[in-house]
Amino acid sequence: MDYQFSNLPLGLGMVLAMNERARAGYDSLSETEKEHIILKCRDAKSKKEMDRIIDSLSTTEGIADLFRGPSIG
């Protein structure tokens, strides 16, 4: 689990370092899906939106829901 934190938004990197469930969810993603998560985090307009992205990483259903729609906001 050697993350390149310099490529991640600060909030996402911190969460992945501290939250095992979110890290496991992130690790289960393909490289393309990881890039989508990174872009969604960079585009998040509020803490609430960022929290929803992070929460989605904790469950398989949450990850699927995140990629289902055009946005989570």
C-alpha positions as CSV (number, residue, x, y, z in Angstrom):
1,M,0.0,0.0,0.0
2,D,2.5,2.6,-1.2
3,Y,0.4,5.6,-2.0
4,Q,1.7,8.5,-4.0
5,F,0.1,11.1,-1.8
6,S,1.4,13.9,-3.9
7,N,-1.0,12.9,-6.7
8,L,-4.0,12.9,-4.3
9,P,-6.1,15.8,-3.0
10,L,-4.9,16.5,0.5
11,G,-8.2,15.5,2.1
12,L,-8.4,12.2,0.2
13,G,-4.8,11.3,1.1
14,M,-5.4,12.0,4.8
15,V,-8.5,9.9,4.9
16,L,-6.8,7.0,3.1
17,A,-4.0,7.2,5.7
18,M,-6.4,7.1,8.6
19,N,-9.5,5.2,7.5
20,E,-8.9,1.5,6.8
21,R,-12.3,0.9,5.3
22,A,-12.0,3.9,2.9
23,R,-8.4,2.7,2.0
24,A,-9.7,-0.8,1.3
25,G,-12.4,0.5,-0.9
26,Y,-10.0,2.7,-2.8
27,D,-7.5,-0.2,-3.2
28,S,-10.3,-2.3,-4.7
29,L,-10.8,0.2,-7.5
30,S,-9.2,0.0,-11.0
31,E,-6.8,2.7,-11.9
32,T,-9.4,4.4,-14.0
33,E,-11.9,4.4,-11.1
34,K,-9.2,5.8,-8.8
35,E,-8.7,8.6,-11.3
36,H,-12.4,9.3,-11.3
37,I,-12.5,9.4,-7.5
38,I,-9.5,11.8,-7.5
39,L,-11.3,14.1,-10.0
40,K,-14.5,14.0,-8.0
41,C,-12.6,15.0,-4.9
42,R,-10.8,17.8,-6.7
43,D,-14.2,19.1,-8.0
44,A,-16.0,18.8,-4.6
45,K,-17.6,22.1,-3.8
46,S,-18.2,21.5,-0.1
47,K,-17.1,19.4,2.9
48,K,-20.5,17.6,2.7
49,E,-19.8,16.5,-0.9
50,M,-16.3,15.4,0.0
51,D,-17.6,13.4,2.9
52,R,-20.1,11.6,0.6
53,I,-17.3,10.6,-1.7
54,I,-15.2,9.3,1.2
55,D,-18.2,7.5,2.7
56,S,-18.9,5.8,-0.6
57,L,-15.4,4.2,-0.5
58,S,-16.4,2.3,2.7
59,T,-18.9,0.0,1.0
60,T,-19.2,-1.8,-2.3
61,E,-22.7,-0.4,-2.8
62,G,-21.4,3.1,-2.1
63,I,-18.7,2.8,-4.7
64,A,-21.2,1.5,-7.3
65,D,-23.6,4.3,-6.5
66,L,-20.8,6.9,-6.9
67,F,-20.1,5.7,-10.5
68,R,-23.8,5.3,-11.4
69,G,-24.8,8.9,-11.8
70,P,-23.3,12.0,-13.4
71,S,-22.6,13.6,-10.0
72,I,-23.1,13.0,-6.3
73,G,-24.1,16.6,-5.4
